[in-house]
């Protein structure tokens, strides 16, 4: 168990240099900073702006249509269940 938790020695560091081709001076240097794709940046900007809309409606007309159709179907299902249960109570 303890042989897995050992400090980095020169053999481990040399192996790291051979595998990656770079020296590790600080841990932050090992993390590569990548540029986000343009579409992802545009979507982040769209969803992070303050416009008092809930996040599930910020996508535009498609989100509104999906939200209201889901709300309508859930309402119709609730009404159907009430009518179904009322049929058992009344009979």
SULHU-V369077 format. One record per helix or strand. SS is the DSSP state (helix for helix, strand for strand). FROM is the first residue (numbers start at 1). TO is the last residue. If there is no record, write none. Layout:
((SS FROM TO) (SS FROM TO))
//
This chain:
((helix 10 20) (helix 27 30) (helix 38 48) (helix 55 57) (helix 61 90))
//
